[in-house]
Amino acid sequence: MKSFFKVLGLIVLGVVLVIAGFVGFIAMSGLPEYPDKLKKVDLKVEVTPARVAKGRKIATMLCNQCHFDPATKKLSGNELKELPAEFGTAFSKNITQHPTKGIGGWTDGEIAFILRTGVHPKTGLYVPPWMPKFLHMADEDLKSVIAFLRSDDPLVAPSDAENRESSPTLLAKGLARFMFKPYDYPSAPIPLPDTSNPVSFGKYIAFNYDCFTCHSGDFKEMDVQTPEKSLDFFGGGNRMGDINGKLVTTPNLTPDEATGIGKWTQDQFMRTMRTGVKPDGSVFMFPMVRATYLTDLELRSLYAYLRTVPTINKAEVANDTYADAANGSRGRQLYYKYECVRCHSTTDSGVVSVLGANEKYPEDSTLVDVILNNHVYFPDSFMPMFNGHVSTDDAMQLAAYVRELGKKKGS
């Protein structure tokens, strides 16, 4: 009997050592490499004004939020603070036209290859799971993105900003090796969608702009190749960080009337997406932004498609709150009430710093107008449209707090 337990103990010990060794290997290694996946893509994109305009729109919705650096005012890379902590610390790359630190030395085919497959075209390194892979994007739209990256837009002008290395967790490394794999470059053309079919066109919008990724149940169980197979497809539940690391839960966008948007009319949906203010009066919280660039046709089609996805009854998990939100001046309280803190923070670390507004807009009337009508001053702004939602008095209180923050910066 003693021999039996001794053998059993050795077997258990062996299994533990194998598992420990395996986990140790994953922990010590980086993201996987796929040199066998490398393929030369013969592509030369003609840069036209129409393509640049379309590419800028797509990039604004998909690329800029991650790659834009407020310090350089270019797509030179930034920390992805909205990434859940369970995946580690992540930095987007410099995708300006710098010949070595950006992608200025890449061919059009190499850019297309990494966007489609998730594999670095020069090294074979797998792109982290948090970067979207554009499997469903029409060829013409992909060419438009490349045309924008080749354009004279200031956002992609060469920047010598250094690329910072990400620090993925053991979980992220494991997912990259065993759950999320690189994709094959498409062997057949991908046409533009039929815009006369609202549901079909709306599906393209939902997939092309990666809506399903955030609004499904868990990043770890998303299916980029067949999005409908993602856990709780459009049922929401993913937990994402705001600029301060507080967690925000993505909402349910299925037609469920109790927990989704089943009671929303088309007009309410479009108004919400346009303004960033929901029918109940709450506002979008970073990292969600209003659909500045989507046309009425695109929004109507997206609404039509969302009405067709399977209904999921799923109550939203409460967002992290700020314990001291009710403290301080009236302006400070409003800064938290209207969720300004989730995007701008109270320091220079926000997506767009507000600390310089005190000097930039010395007249109170101007600063108040910027708060209420931000989109007039900054047409590319994703900030909610507060005019008609925030009173002039509240806007004056917000302006006073912004000045308070700015004065602290100078002290």
C-alpha positions, 0 to 999 in steps of 0.5 A: 500500500505504501508503494502505491501511495509513493507511486501516486505521489510521484505521479502527482508531483510529476504532473505539478512540475509539468504544469509549473514548467508549462506556466513558467514557459508561457510567463517567460516567453513573449507573444508568439511568432508566426514566420510561416504565416508571412506572405508578400501582398502585391498591393499598390494603393492609389491615393485619391482625395475620396479615399483619403477622406473615407480613410480618415473617417474609418481611422477616426472611428477605429485607429485614432482613439488608441494611437493618438498621442496628445503630446505629439498630436499625431498617431505616434502611440499611447498607453491603452488605459481602457484595457482591462488590467487582467491583460497587463499594460499596453501601448499602441505603436507609432503609425506615422510616416516616420521611416523607422519608428513609424510605418513610413518604410512599409509597403502598402501590402505590408500594411494590408497584411498586418491589418488583415492577419494580425501578424507583423509583416516583417517579423512574424510577431503576433499583434496583441489580441487587443488590436482589432483585426480587419477580417470583414473590411471591404477591400476598398475601405482597406485601401482608403485606410492605407491612402489616409496613412499615406496622406499629408494629414498632420495626424500621420506626419512623421514623428520620431516618438519611440515605441514603448513595449507592452507588458502582457500578463500571463493570461494575455500571453496564454490567450494569444497562444491558445485562444486567439490565432492569426488569420489567413490573408483573404484569398477572395475579394471582399466587396463593399456592402449593399447600402440599399439593404439596411440590415446587411449594411448595418451588419457591415457597420457593426463588424467593420467598426468593431462594435461587437468586440466591446459590446459582447460578454467577455473579451476572452471569449470573442470570435473575430472570425464569426462574431455571432459566436462571441459570448453574449453577442451584443449583450454587453458585459465587458469591463473596460477602464476609463482614463483613471482605471475605473471600470465601465461596463459595456451596455446591452444593445440587443432588443431586450426591452428590460435590459437592452435597447428594445424600447428605443425608437430609431430616432432615440438611437440616432439621437443618442449616437449623435449627441452622446446623451441617452434617452434616460439623460445619462451620457456616454462614458469613456471609452464609448464615444459618440458616432461623430462620423457615421451618416444618417444612413449608417446609423439607421442601418446599424439600428436595423441590424441591432433589431435582428440580433438575438435578444439577451436579458442581461442586467448591466453590472454597475460601473465603478464610482468615485468615492469622493464625487460629492465632495468639493465645489459645485463645479467639481461635483458636476465634473463627476456627475457629467462623467467628464472625469472619465475622459479628461481626468483632473490631471494632464493624463486625460485623453484631452487635457483640460488644464490649459483651458484656463489660459486658452479661454480667458473669457468665461463666456467663451469657456462656457460655450466651448463646454456646451458646443465643443463640436463647433470648436473641435469638429473631430471631438467625440465629447457629448453634446451638452447644449440642451442637456447641461444648463448654462448655470451648470456649464458656468460651474464646470468652467469655474472648476476647469479654471481651478484645475488650470490654476493648480497646474500653474502653481 
